[in-house]
Amino acid sequence: MIKYHLLLHDVLLICSGLLYSSYVFCRGILKLIWVLANNLYCFPTHTLWMLTLFPLKKCKPNVYWKIEGLLYHWMISMVGCWSWVSGYNVVEVGDDVSRIMDQTVLVIANHQSTADVPLMMGCFNAKEGVLSNLMWIMDSVFKYTNFGIVSYFHDDFFILSGPENRERGVQLLKRHLEKVYKTLNRKWLILFPEGGFLHKRREASNRYLQKNAAQIGFSELRNVTLPRVGAMEAIIESLAPPSIHLNQTFSSDVEEALDDLPNRSNHVIIPPDEPCLKYILDITIAYPSGKPLSLFDIVTGCKEPRDTYFLYKIYEIKMIPSDAEGMKQWLYDLFKLKDDTLQHFYTTGKFPIEVGDGTLLRRPVQQDNLKFVILHCTFIVSTYMHYCILSYLYSLLW
C-alpha cells in the first residue's frame, strides 16, 4: 500500500511537471509571436515616419529633432515593455539619479549579457526626459539590426570593433561627440567599457591581468572584465571641463582618413553653450545568483519572473584624474571595486552599502501600463495608416 502511494505520488509529480513545462512552452511561443508582431508594427512605421520627416531636418532642424526624440523614446519604450511583461523588473540601489537626469552624464556599466540593454531601456523609460536626449555607444554590428535603424536616425554612435580599428574608432568617436553630441545638446551618454560580454572576455582579460599584475595592482577579476580605456579617454578629452584634459595623439594615417569623412554638422541647429561633462554614473548590473538573463529569455519569458539590480554610484567629473594614466588606473580600480561588490552580492544577497535586510535602499522601477497600451495602439494605427497609403500608391502604379 505504501509503495502504491509512493508510486502515485511520483506519477503526479511527473504529470504536474509535464503540465507546467507545457504551460511555459506555450507561454513562450505566444510571447515570441507577440514580440515579433510588435517589431512588425513598430519598426517599419517608425522608419517611414523618419523618412517622411527628413525634409524638416534641412529646413526646420529643431522641429525635426524634437519629433525624432519623441519617436525614439516611444521605440525604446516598446523594447522596455518586453521585459516588464515577462516580470523581469529592475530594482535600483544606491545613489538617487533624479538629481542628474537633466545634466551631461557619462553612464558606464558592466556588460554581462544581451539582456543588459533591454533592461536599461526599460529602466530609463521610467525616467522623465532621459531617453530623448540620450546617446548610445554600441558595436558597429548593431547598425544592421532592426533597432540599429532607429539608432542611426537618432545619431547614436557605432564604434568600430577589433584591434586594427581601435585607434581610428576612438578618433571617429571624438568627431561624433563634437559634431553630434554637443551640437544636439545630448545629456546621457551610455558606454560599456568592457567592450564585450563577460563570458566572452573573462579568460583573455585574466590572462592580461596575470601578465601585468604588478603594474595594474590585481591579477584576477571574477564577475567583470578589465575595461578598455580608449573610448572613455576620447569622451573625457572631448567633453570634460578645460581643467581636465587628456593628451592623446593619433597616427597620421588616421588623421588623413578622418579628413575624408563627410561632415555631418549641417543637420545641427540647436546652439549649445559648449556643454561639459559634469558627472559619471557608474551602474553595476547584478543578476540573482550571478546568472544573467538573455535577450531570448526576455523575448520568450521562459524563465521565472525575477528582479535585476542596478547599483548606482555618482562621481563628479572633477574626481577623475586629469592625466591619461591616472584616468586609466581610476577606471581599472573602479572595475575591481565592481567585481568585489558583485562577489559580495552573489554571496550574501546584499550590496556592501546595504545595512540590515537592505530593503530600505531598494527602489523598484515602476512602469506606466496605460502608457504602454496607448503606445501600442498608436503604432498599430500608424502601421495601418502607412499600409493604406502604400497600398493606394501601389494601385496607382499598377
C-alpha positions in Angstrom: 0.0 0.0 0.0 2.8 2.4 0.9 4.6 1.5 -2.4 1.4 2.2 -4.3 1.0 5.7 -2.6 4.7 6.5 -3.4 4.2 5.4 -7.0 1.1 7.5 -7.3 2.9 10.5 -5.8 5.8 10.1 -8.3 3.3 9.9 -11.2 1.5 13.0 -10.0 4.8 14.9 -9.7 5.8 13.8 -13.3 2.4 14.8 -14.7 2.5 18.2 -12.9 6.0 18.8 -14.2 4.9 18.0 -17.7 1.9 20.2 -17.5 4.0 23.1 -16.2 6.6 22.6 -18.9 3.9 22.6 -21.5 2.5 25.8 -20.0 5.9 27.5 -20.0 6.5 26.4 -23.6 3.1 27.6 -24.9 3.5 30.9 -23.0 7.0 31.3 -24.5 5.6 30.7 -28.0 2.8 33.3 -27.5 5.2 35.8 -26.1 7.6 35.3 -29.0 4.7 35.8 -31.5 3.7 39.0 -29.7 7.3 40.4 -29.8 7.6 39.6 -33.5 4.3 41.3 -34.1 5.5 44.2 -32.1 8.5 44.5 -34.2 6.4 44.4 -37.4 4.0 47.2 -36.3 6.7 49.4 -34.7 10.0 49.4 -36.7 8.7 49.8 -40.3 6.3 52.7 -39.4 9.0 54.4 -37.4 11.3 54.2 -40.4 8.6 55.6 -42.7 7.9 58.5 -40.4 11.6 59.4 -40.2 11.9 59.3 -44.0 8.8 61.4 -44.3 10.1 64.0 -41.8 13.6 64.1 -43.5 12.9 67.5 -45.2 12.4 69.1 -41.8 16.0 68.1 -41.0 17.2 70.6 -43.5 14.7 73.4 -43.2 13.5 73.1 -39.6 16.1 71.0 -37.8 15.0 72.0 -34.3 11.4 70.7 -35.0 12.8 67.6 -36.6 15.0 66.6 -33.6 12.2 67.3 -31.1 9.9 64.9 -33.1 12.7 62.4 -33.6 13.5 62.4 -29.8 9.8 61.7 -29.0 9.6 58.8 -31.5 12.9 57.4 -30.3 11.6 57.5 -26.7 8.5 55.6 -27.9 10.5 53.0 -29.6 12.7 52.4 -26.6 9.5 52.1 -24.5 8.4 49.2 -26.7 11.7 47.3 -26.0 11.4 48.1 -22.3 7.9 46.7 -22.4 9.2 43.2 -23.4 10.9 42.6 -20.1 8.2 44.3 -18.0 5.5 42.0 -19.4 7.6 38.9 -18.6 8.1 40.0 -15.0 11.8 40.8 -15.3 11.9 44.0 -13.3 14.7 46.4 -12.3 15.4 47.4 -8.7 17.6 50.4 -8.2 20.0 50.6 -5.3 22.4 53.3 -4.2 22.6 57.0 -5.3 19.5 58.8 -6.4 19.9 59.7 -10.1 16.9 62.0 -10.3 19.2 65.0 -9.5 21.3 64.4 -12.6 18.7 63.5 -15.2 19.0 66.8 -16.9 22.8 67.0 -16.6 25.5 65.9 -19.0 26.4 62.4 -17.8 28.6 59.6 -18.9 26.9 56.3 -17.9 29.3 53.3 -17.6 28.1 49.8 -16.8 29.4 46.2 -16.7 28.2 44.1 -19.6 27.1 40.5 -18.8 24.6 39.5 -21.5 22.2 40.5 -24.3 19.6 41.4 -21.6 21.6 44.3 -20.2 20.5 46.8 -22.9 16.7 46.0 -22.9 16.7 46.2 -19.1 18.5 49.5 -19.2 16.0 50.7 -21.8 13.1 49.7 -19.6 14.7 51.4 -16.6 15.4 54.7 -18.4 11.9 54.7 -19.9 10.6 55.4 -16.4 12.7 58.5 -16.0 11.2 61.6 -17.5 13.2 63.3 -20.2 16.2 60.9 -20.3 15.6 58.8 -23.4 15.0 61.6 -26.0 18.4 63.2 -25.1 20.4 60.0 -24.7 23.2 58.7 -26.9 24.3 55.0 -27.0 27.8 53.9 -28.0 27.5 50.4 -29.4 29.4 47.9 -31.6 29.1 48.7 -35.3 27.5 45.3 -35.9 24.3 46.5 -34.3 23.8 49.0 -37.1 22.4 46.2 -39.2 19.7 45.1 -36.7 16.2 46.4 -36.5 17.0 48.7 -33.6 20.2 49.8 -35.4 18.0 51.7 -37.9 16.3 53.5 -35.0 19.7 54.3 -33.5 21.0 55.5 -36.9 18.2 58.1 -37.2 18.9 59.2 -33.6 22.6 59.6 -34.4 23.9 57.1 -31.8 27.5 56.1 -32.4 28.5 52.7 -33.8 32.1 52.1 -32.7 34.4 50.0 -34.9 35.5 46.7 -33.3 38.8 44.9 -33.5 42.4 45.9 -32.6 43.1 47.0 -36.1 40.2 49.6 -35.9 40.7 50.7 -32.3 42.7 53.9 -32.9 40.6 55.0 -35.8 37.4 54.2 -33.9 38.4 56.3 -31.0 39.1 59.3 -33.2 35.8 58.9 -35.0 34.1 58.9 -31.6 35.7 62.2 -30.8 34.5 63.7 -34.0 31.0 62.4 -33.4 30.9 63.9 -30.0 31.9 67.3 -31.4 29.5 67.2 -34.3 26.5 65.5 -32.8 26.5 65.1 -29.0 27.5 68.7 -28.3 25.5 70.4 -31.1 22.3 68.4 -30.4 22.7 69.1 -26.7 22.5 65.4 -25.7 22.6 64.6 -22.0 23.3 61.0 -21.1 26.0 59.1 -23.0 25.9 55.3 -22.5 29.2 53.3 -22.6 30.1 49.6 -21.8 33.8 50.0 -21.2 34.5 46.2 -21.2 33.8 46.1 -24.9 32.0 42.7 -24.9 30.1 40.2 -22.8 31.6 38.8 -19.6 31.6 35.2 -20.7 33.4 36.1 -23.9 36.1 38.3 -22.5 36.8 36.9 -19.0 39.5 34.4 -20.0 41.5 36.9 -22.1 41.1 39.6 -19.5 42.5 37.5 -16.7 45.5 36.4 -18.9 46.3 40.0 -19.4 45.9 40.8 -15.7 48.2 38.0 -14.7 50.9 39.3 -17.1 50.5 42.9 -15.8 49.5 42.4 -12.2 52.4 44.4 -10.8 51.5 47.4 -12.9 47.7 47.2 -12.5 47.5 46.2 -8.9 45.5 43.0 -9.1 45.7 39.7 -11.0 42.1 38.5 -11.4 38.5 39.6 -12.0 35.7 37.1 -11.4 32.5 39.0 -12.2 33.6 41.7 -14.7 36.5 42.0 -17.2 39.2 44.6 -17.4 37.7 47.7 -19.2 39.1 49.1 -22.4 40.0 52.8 -21.9 40.2 54.2 -25.5 36.5 55.2 -25.7 36.4 56.7 -22.3 39.6 58.7 -22.9 38.0 60.1 -26.1 34.9 61.1 -24.1 36.8 62.8 -21.3 39.0 64.5 -23.8 36.1 65.9 -25.8 33.5 66.6 -23.1 35.3 67.2 -19.8 35.8 70.8 -18.5 39.0 72.5 -19.6 40.6 71.7 -16.2 40.6 68.0 -17.2 42.5 67.3 -20.4 43.9 64.0 -21.5 46.7 64.3 -24.0 46.2 61.9 -26.9 48.0 61.6 -30.2 47.0 59.6 -33.3 48.9 58.4 -36.3 49.0 60.4 -39.5 47.1 57.8 -41.5 44.2 58.0 -39.0 44.1 61.8 -39.3 44.1 61.6 -43.1 41.3 59.1 -43.1 39.2 61.4 -40.8 39.7 64.3 -43.2 37.9 62.2 -45.9 34.8 61.6 -43.8 31.6 63.5 -44.5 31.0 66.4 -42.1 27.5 65.7 -40.6 27.3 69.1 -38.8 25.0 70.6 -41.4 22.0 68.9 -39.8 22.6 70.6 -36.4 20.7 73.6 -35.3 20.5 73.6 -31.5 23.2 76.0 -30.4 24.8 74.6 -27.3 26.7 76.6 -24.7 29.6 74.2 -25.1 28.2 71.5 -22.7 30.8 70.0 -20.5 30.6 66.6 -18.8 29.5 67.0 -15.2 29.0 63.5 -13.8 29.9 59.9 -14.3 27.1 57.5 -13.4 28.5 54.0 -12.7 25.9 51.2 -12.9 26.7 47.8 -11.5 24.3 45.4 -13.1 23.7 42.4 -10.8 21.6 39.3 -11.7 20.4 37.0 -9.0 23.0 34.3 -8.2 25.2 35.7 -11.0 23.0 34.1 -13.7 22.2 36.7 -16.2 19.1 36.8 -18.4 19.4 36.8 -22.1 17.5 38.5 -24.9 15.9 35.2 -25.7 14.7 35.0 -22.1 13.2 38.5 -22.4 11.5 37.8 -25.7 10.0 34.4 -24.7 9.6 34.9 -20.9 10.8 31.3 -20.5 12.3 31.9 -17.0 10.5 32.7 -13.8 9.9 36.4 -13.0 12.9 37.9 -11.2 14.5 41.2 -10.2 17.7 42.5 -11.7 19.6 45.1 -9.5 21.1 48.3 -10.7 23.6 49.7 -8.2 24.2 53.4 -8.8 27.2 55.4 -7.9 27.6 59.1 -9.0 31.0 60.6 -9.4 31.6 64.3 -10.2 33.9 64.7 -13.2 36.4 66.7 -11.1 37.1 63.5 -9.1 38.6 61.9 -12.2 42.4 62.2 -12.6 43.4 64.8 -15.2 46.1 62.6 -16.9 45.6 59.7 -19.1 47.5 57.1 -17.0 45.7 58.3 -13.9 42.3 58.0 -15.5 43.1 54.6 -16.8 44.1 53.3 -13.3 41.0 55.0 -11.9 38.8 53.0 -14.3 40.7 49.8 -13.5 40.2 50.3 -9.8 36.5 51.1 -10.3 36.0 47.8 -12.1 37.9 46.0 -9.3 35.5 47.5 -6.8 32.6 46.4 -9.1 34.0 42.9 -9.1 34.2 42.8 -5.3 30.7 44.3 -4.9 29.2 41.7 -7.2 31.0 38.9 -5.4 29.6 40.2 -2.1 26.1 40.4 -3.6 26.3 36.9 -5.0 27.4 35.5 -1.7 25.1 37.4 0.7 22.3 38.7 -1.4 23.1 42.3 -0.4 25.4 45.0 -1.6 28.1 46.2 0.7 26.4 49.6 1.2 23.2 48.0 2.5 22.6 47.5 6.2 20.1 45.2 7.8 18.0 43.5 5.2 18.8 46.2 2.6 15.1 46.8 1.7 15.1 50.5 2.6 17.6 51.3 -0.1 15.9 49.3 -2.8 13.6 51.1 -5.2 11.7 49.0 -7.7 11.3 50.7 -11.1 7.6 51.2 -11.8 6.3 51.4 -15.4 3.1 53.0 -16.6 0.9 50.3 -18.1 -1.6 52.7 -19.5 1.2 54.4 -21.4 2.3 51.1 -22.9 -1.2 50.4 -24.1 -1.6 53.8 -25.7 1.8 53.5 -27.4 0.9 50.0 -28.8 -2.4 51.3 -30.1 -0.6 54.4 -31.6 1.9 52.2 -33.5 -0.8 49.8 -34.7 -2.9 52.7 -36.1 0.2 54.3 -37.6 1.1 51.0 -39.3 -2.4 50.6 -40.7 -2.3 54.2 -42.0 1.0 53.6 -43.7 -0.3 50.3 -45.2 -3.3 52.1 -46.6 -1.2 54.9 -48.1 1.3 52.5 -49.7 -1.5 50.3 -51.0 -3.1 53.3 -52.6 0.2 54.4 -54.2 0.9 50.9 -55.4 -2.6 50.8 -57.0 -1.8 54.0 -58.9 1.3 52.4 -60.4 -0.5 49.2 -61.5 
